[in-house]
Amino acid sequence: MVVDLELRLRRLTVDEALPRLDQYLNAAFMAGMPSVRIVHGKGTGVLRKAIHQALIEHPLVKSFRLGGCGEGDFGVTIVELANH
């Protein structure tokens, strides 16, 4: 299965984005990917906060951080997935 290195969730509502996030994380884990990028945009921060809360609770997520300079800054979250 081919899974993109990043998931773009910009301009989606929280209700639209969270199910897509869960499906993507499951697919990335099954594909053996060590890490992925979640593009949520900068905006008001509502989507970013909801995504971060979902990542805290997700069993396949080992850790996550905001993107650094050149990675998308606070419009992107870098997720490290749990080991198989």
Backbone bond lengths (Angstrom), bond angles and torsions (degrees), N, CA, C in turn:
res aa  C-N    CA-C-N  psi(-1)  N-CA   C-N-CA  omega(-1)  CA-C   N-CA-C  phi
1 M - - - 1.446 - - 1.535 108.57 -
2 V 1.312 116.57 133.63 1.465 122.02 178.04 1.527 108.49 -98.08
3 V 1.320 115.02 125.97 1.463 121.34 179.60 1.519 107.43 -123.59
4 D 1.328 117.13 132.32 1.464 121.33 177.86 1.523 110.87 -60.92
5 L 1.328 115.86 153.31 1.461 121.08 178.73 1.524 112.80 -73.15
6 E 1.347 116.35 -15.93 1.456 118.94 179.43 1.520 111.05 -141.89
7 L 1.312 114.39 154.04 1.459 122.85 176.96 1.517 107.44 -115.99
8 R 1.317 116.41 125.05 1.468 121.09 -179.45 1.529 109.74 -99.30
9 L 1.318 115.49 117.22 1.463 121.37 -178.18 1.525 112.62 -118.13
10 R 1.322 116.98 5.93 1.472 120.74 179.84 1.525 110.68 -55.11
11 R 1.311 114.73 143.70 1.463 124.19 176.38 1.529 114.15 69.77
12 L 1.319 118.04 8.89 1.457 120.69 174.73 1.519 109.29 -95.67
13 T 1.319 115.91 156.24 1.465 119.32 172.67 1.522 107.64 -78.63
14 V 1.311 116.38 165.19 1.461 121.05 176.82 1.525 109.85 -58.52
15 D 1.335 117.26 -43.30 1.470 121.35 -179.51 1.524 112.49 -63.62
16 E 1.314 117.44 -30.26 1.467 120.87 176.93 1.532 111.23 -80.08
17 A 1.330 115.90 -37.11 1.463 120.61 -171.70 1.526 113.89 -77.30
18 L 1.317 118.84 -40.39 1.463 120.47 -172.23 1.533 114.10 -63.39
19 P 1.328 119.91 -42.00 1.473 117.95 176.14 1.533 112.20 -64.06
20 R 1.309 117.27 -37.27 1.470 120.65 177.65 1.522 110.79 -64.83
21 L 1.331 116.24 -39.90 1.456 121.04 177.97 1.526 110.44 -60.39
22 D 1.307 117.08 -48.13 1.465 121.33 -179.30 1.529 111.43 -60.60
23 Q 1.311 117.44 -46.39 1.471 121.47 178.48 1.527 110.85 -61.19
24 Y 1.314 116.52 -42.63 1.458 121.41 -179.01 1.527 111.43 -65.01
25 L 1.325 117.23 -45.63 1.461 120.43 179.87 1.524 111.25 -61.86
26 N 1.315 117.01 -41.17 1.467 120.87 177.25 1.522 110.97 -62.68
27 A 1.326 117.32 -44.37 1.469 121.58 -179.76 1.529 111.01 -65.83
28 A 1.332 116.98 -42.04 1.462 121.05 179.76 1.525 110.72 -64.41
29 F 1.314 116.95 -40.98 1.457 121.25 177.91 1.530 110.24 -62.81
30 M 1.325 116.69 -46.89 1.465 120.99 -179.63 1.526 111.67 -64.19
31 A 1.323 117.06 -29.09 1.467 121.55 178.32 1.532 111.73 -81.17
32 G 1.321 117.06 -3.45 1.463 121.08 177.36 1.520 115.07 79.20
33 M 1.319 116.71 20.95 1.461 120.26 -179.32 1.531 110.06 -76.06
34 P 1.334 117.89 133.21 1.465 119.59 179.98 1.529 113.54 -77.74
35 S 1.339 116.61 -29.72 1.464 120.44 -179.59 1.523 110.21 -154.23
36 V 1.337 114.62 159.44 1.471 121.52 -179.20 1.528 108.75 -143.04
37 R 1.324 115.15 164.63 1.465 122.77 176.49 1.522 108.79 -112.34
38 I 1.313 116.43 133.38 1.457 122.26 175.30 1.526 106.81 -112.86
39 V 1.327 116.69 116.66 1.468 122.02 -179.80 1.530 107.77 -96.78
40 H 1.329 116.24 108.92 1.461 121.13 -178.57 1.519 112.01 -113.18
41 G 1.313 118.04 -8.56 1.454 121.79 -179.05 1.518 111.65 80.43
42 K 1.313 114.82 170.08 1.465 120.77 -176.42 1.517 111.04 -92.05
43 G 1.292 119.67 -52.45 1.455 125.34 174.23 1.516 116.06 31.21
44 T 1.331 115.24 -137.69 1.468 121.66 -177.45 1.521 112.70 -85.97
45 G 1.320 117.05 -14.61 1.456 121.08 -178.91 1.512 114.38 94.16
46 V 1.326 118.00 -6.12 1.464 120.99 -178.40 1.530 110.69 -63.42
47 L 1.316 117.29 -46.88 1.459 120.97 -179.81 1.526 110.82 -65.77
48 R 1.317 117.42 -43.54 1.464 121.26 178.64 1.525 110.72 -58.04
49 K 1.318 117.61 -45.70 1.467 121.69 -178.85 1.525 110.90 -63.65
50 A 1.318 117.63 -41.57 1.470 120.95 179.44 1.524 110.63 -66.36
51 I 1.320 116.78 -40.43 1.469 121.19 178.07 1.524 110.08 -64.62
52 H 1.317 117.75 -44.27 1.462 120.81 179.52 1.527 110.93 -62.53
53 Q 1.317 117.66 -39.80 1.468 120.17 177.76 1.524 110.40 -63.95
54 A 1.330 116.78 -41.21 1.466 120.69 178.03 1.526 110.64 -64.65
55 L 1.325 117.39 -38.04 1.462 120.87 179.35 1.525 111.49 -67.05
56 I 1.320 117.42 -37.81 1.469 121.86 177.33 1.526 110.11 -58.20
57 E 1.327 116.14 -39.37 1.461 121.75 -174.97 1.531 113.80 -89.57
58 H 1.325 118.42 -10.68 1.467 120.99 -173.74 1.524 111.04 -78.69
59 P 1.336 117.61 128.30 1.469 120.35 -176.41 1.528 115.04 -68.78
60 L 1.318 118.65 -17.56 1.466 121.11 -178.32 1.527 113.24 -93.48
61 V 1.319 117.28 -2.21 1.465 121.82 -177.56 1.525 110.08 -96.18
62 K 1.319 115.21 121.62 1.465 121.22 176.97 1.524 110.51 -83.36
63 S 1.345 116.53 -46.17 1.457 121.86 178.40 1.527 108.99 -162.20
64 F 1.324 115.45 168.38 1.464 120.72 175.22 1.511 109.20 -155.42
65 R 1.339 114.29 159.41 1.459 121.27 179.09 1.519 108.66 -153.79
66 L 1.311 116.43 159.11 1.457 120.67 173.06 1.522 109.17 -69.94
67 G 1.310 116.32 151.71 1.450 120.91 177.55 1.520 110.53 -64.11
68 G 1.302 115.36 148.88 1.458 120.68 177.80 1.518 110.53 -92.45
69 C 1.299 116.12 -171.49 1.459 122.39 177.12 1.526 108.40 -59.93
70 G 1.307 116.88 125.96 1.453 121.69 -178.82 1.521 113.73 87.84
71 E 1.336 117.34 -5.76 1.467 121.52 178.50 1.526 112.06 -107.58
72 G 1.316 116.92 -3.51 1.454 120.41 -177.48 1.513 113.42 115.42
73 D 1.325 115.53 2.40 1.466 121.00 178.68 1.526 110.95 50.08
74 F 1.335 117.47 -139.52 1.459 119.72 -175.72 1.533 113.49 -83.01
75 G 1.325 117.39 12.30 1.465 121.21 172.49 1.521 112.29 -93.77
76 V 1.342 116.55 -1.40 1.459 122.65 -177.06 1.522 108.99 -136.19
77 T 1.314 116.25 143.44 1.458 121.39 172.75 1.517 108.42 -119.44
78 I 1.320 116.03 130.85 1.458 123.06 177.59 1.530 107.07 -96.46
79 V 1.339 115.92 125.29 1.463 121.18 -175.73 1.523 109.34 -115.24
80 E 1.326 116.20 128.22 1.456 121.31 172.68 1.523 106.95 -98.59
81 L 1.324 115.70 124.77 1.450 120.62 -177.62 1.526 111.12 -86.71
82 A 1.317 115.71 155.19 1.459 121.63 177.23 1.521 109.69 -63.73
83 N 1.327 115.48 155.57 1.460 121.04 177.39 1.524 109.92 -74.15
84 H 1.309 115.92 151.11 1.476 120.36 177.90 1.495 111.22 -70.17
